[in-house]
Amino acid sequence: MADLELRQEGEVVWATLNRPERLNALSRPLVTALREFFVDLYWRRDVRVVVLQGAGNAFCAGLDLKARGDNAGAERSIGVGLTRQREISEIVIAMRRCPQPIIACVNGAAAGGGFALALASDVRLATPSLRMNAAFIRIGLSACDIGVSYFLPRMVGASVAAEYMLTGRFITAERAYQLGLVSRIVPPEQLEAEARSFVDDMLHATPLGLRLTKEALNHAIDAQGLEAAIAMEDRNQILASADGDFAEGVQAFLEKRRPVYAKREG
């Protein structure tokens, strides 16, 4: 049984962290599978949206400390340690770099690395049992790990980010919704249906328009100012309007029907 289960339905990939007996904690094989999957997505045109979820009653409980084995406390070179660290952190870099929007279905625990995976996604849907935290600081590490120090303050502001990163306190579903960290809170049995609703709306966009929107959003977060952001927007609109799918998108809108875009191969 694969630690990462990938199921493609048309232009959508459902990626499931598949270690429910360990609350989908990040083992070495799961880290490798996630990294390779998201890195490869950059080149795939047959996939337009990704839904990321966890099997069982948790999204991801963070790094699997028990799987580290007897060598966890043994001395190792800084170089080896940095390589291991980069093997994990590269996942969230690839998540932001891939052109496909990522919808995270966050049920139950999203701690440490699981918190980072949720934050690196584009849209987060939650169940009432959601509990997210920067667990790293509670096991002797810094809370600044796997992109959390980048994503969280940009989403909730520096003060609130400091509150949760300096303490390791849990963010509940209701608090996450208040802060804008999650878009919806739904019962577990409705989580997949809610994700499909978002997928359906995203697939109304042209393939190029959807990819350019994610790209521009990423750049706008760190843009030097309004003019820099608008320059990216102007460039994207000209590229999108010159794409072959633009005419179909307009015609479908006028005819009040679902657009049918040209098929792309991976």
Secondary structure, 3 states (H helix, E strand, C coil): CCCEEEEEECCEEEEEECCHHHCCCECHHHHHHHHHHHHHHCCCCCCCEEEEEECCCCCECCECCHHHHHHHHCCCCHHHHHHHHHHHHHHHHHHHHCCCCEEEEECCEEECHHHHHHHHCCEEEECCCCEEECHHHHHCCCCCCCCHHHHHHHHHCHHHHHHHHHHCCCEEHHHHHHHCCCCEECCHHHHHHHHHHHHHHHCCCCHHHHHHHHHHHHHHHCCCCHHHHHHHHHHHHHHHHCCCHHHHHHHHHHCCCCCCCCCCCC
